[in-house]
Amino acid sequence: YDDGKYLGLYRRNKDNTREIILFEDAIKLEATYCEEYAVYDNEYLENLIWKVIIHEYAHAMMDTLQDDKSQDPKLYKYREESLANAFALRTLKSEGNYFGKIKKFVESQSEEYKHGLDLYEREDLFKMMEFWREMKILVDKIF
């Protein structure tokens, strides 16, 4: 995963321990080469790190502690990543100027991540996350 494509990763290990991994080089590269800024912006870096941590934590919140092998990978990625980004955006909304930069970063991501911009202000975001988690459990029981 540490190929520069991802900024972070949530994973559940075989023994059911869970961890969030940050890819420092990829995060620093994103913070350094943000389109608007030619200089290294420490405050943006800090907010980006928080965005990645919160995004990965959202994956942990939606983890079913099952294998989720029955999921359609495209649908799974679209729903899971958009909800994780929406949760991160909702959490960071009070960060003033840097929230705009974080939103701009999300706008630059692929479609499945970018959809979080459409969801973060919804009043039922947390219900949507819980519903998604319950649907994963239900689908795994059926298959």
Beta strands, then each sheet from edge to edge (+ up, - down):
strand 1: 8-12
strand 2: 18-22
sheet 1: 1+ 2-
end
